[in-house]
Amino acid sequence: MDTRWKIAAFWVLAVIAAQASRAETGRADLDFSAGAGYQYDSNVNVAEIDANTGEGDTALLMDVGIDGSLRPGKRLSLDFGYAYSGTRYRQSPEFDLAIHHLRGAVSYRIAGFDADLSVDRFATYLDDEAFLDITRVSPSLSRMFGDRLYLRGAFARAEKSYQEREERDALNEAYRADAYFLLDGMQRYFAVALERDTEDALSDTLDSDGIATKLTYGHRVEAGSVGVDVKAHVRFEKRDYKTLPDADESPRRDDRRRVGLGVGLPLGGHFEIAGQAEYADNASTLDAAGYDEMVYTLSVGAEF
């Protein structure tokens, strides 16, 4: 990523934060979250490097996070947070994954629109070794139209830096549009997401163009005094890779499909138990990237 993008984004966040901290009308909120779970994956893999075992394994999951927000005025808001997620496999420790996520965002409401600028930093560790760092800057614009339609458009520019796999270092630029159709508020809704991205890697053979579509349906089912959140999704992605002019091989192409169903059950005011099943079918002209998998997850989380 161009260094000027990083400097500009972080300076904007810093200036807004300084202004917000001096605002007498400011109101700060701080939330903590933690969760633990159990997962079965029928084909343990790391998609970022086209590696999969072809075998299933179980894993323990852990998540912790802190989220803060400051509202110095009616139009301006500042959000920040840190999250950690870890996956520990029973028989495949070389695929153990840990992700640290640091984020900051500024939002300003004008003429009914929310203009946002977010900065995210991801540090990923594989088998307790530094694996992948990602820095992403993303401006977006969103608005609620009436009571039933919410639209959002975003651009994201991300720099990917791999340890010991420098040929995969890349600059990714993506455009995304989201539409939420609220059938009964967030109690029942349908969402459509469209994304188009281009990735420019250090190795020309890893340059690619991708397009993805995701459909989501969410529904809260009331069972007496308990509300159960049910969410189903399906995602389609096509990705075309480039080949050097003097290469003999045909260009690589990936066709990925995912379908999943999740259920969340609130337990009191702060706790929730959740389960999810997701199937992925990844077809590719590259053998290492062509596989399917089934993932089952059961977790318990808390927010304070």
CORVENBEL-V100318 format. One record per backbone hydrogen bond with DSSP energy under -1.0 kcal/mol. CO is the residue of the C=O (numbers start at 1). NH is the residue of the N-H. Records with the same first field share a line. If there is no record, write none. Layout:
CO: NH ; NH
//
This chain:
2: 5 ; 6
3: 7
4: 8
5: 9
6: 10
7: 11
8: 12
9: 13
10: 14
11: 15
12: 16
13: 17
14: 18
15: 19
16: 20
17: 21
20: 23
23: 26
27: 71
29: 69
31: 67
32: 304
33: 65
34: 302
35: 63
36: 300
37: 61
38: 298
39: 59
40: 296
41: 57
44: 53
46: 49 ; 51
47: 50
51: 46
55: 44
57: 41
58: 90
59: 39
60: 88
61: 37
62: 86
63: 35
64: 84
65: 33
66: 82
67: 31
68: 80
69: 29
70: 78
75: 109
76: 73
77: 107
78: 70
79: 105
80: 68
81: 103
82: 66
83: 101
84: 64
85: 99
86: 62
87: 97
88: 60
92: 95
93: 96
96: 127
97: 87
98: 125
99: 85
100: 123
101: 83
102: 121
103: 81
104: 119
105: 79
106: 117
107: 77
108: 115
110: 113
113: 110
114: 142
115: 108
116: 140
117: 106
118: 138
119: 104
120: 136
121: 102
122: 134
123: 100
124: 131 ; 132
125: 98
126: 129
129: 126
131: 163
132: 124
133: 161
134: 122
135: 159
136: 120
137: 157
138: 118
139: 155
140: 116
141: 153
142: 114
143: 151
145: 149
148: 182
149: 145
150: 180
151: 143
152: 178
153: 141
154: 176
156: 174
157: 137
158: 172
159: 135
160: 170
161: 133
165: 168
166: 169
167: 203
169: 202
170: 160
171: 200
172: 158
173: 198
174: 156
175: 196
176: 154
177: 194
178: 152
179: 192
180: 150
181: 190
184: 187
187: 220
188: 183 ; 184
189: 218
190: 181
191: 216
192: 179
193: 214
194: 177
195: 212
196: 175
197: 210
198: 173
199: 208
200: 171
203: 206
204: 207
207: 242
208: 199
209: 240
210: 197
211: 238
212: 195
213: 236
214: 193
215: 234
216: 191
217: 232
218: 189
219: 230
221: 228
223: 226
226: 223
228: 221
229: 264
230: 219
231: 262
232: 217
233: 260
234: 215
235: 258
236: 213
237: 256
238: 211
239: 254
240: 209
244: 247
252: 241
253: 285
254: 239
255: 283
256: 237
257: 281
258: 235
259: 279
260: 233
261: 277
262: 231
263: 275
264: 229
265: 273
267: 271
270: 303
271: 267
272: 301
273: 265
274: 299
275: 263
276: 297
277: 261
278: 295
279: 259
280: 293
281: 257
282: 291
283: 255
286: 289
287: 290
291: 282
293: 280
294: 42
295: 278
296: 40
297: 276
298: 38
299: 274
300: 36
301: 272
302: 34
//
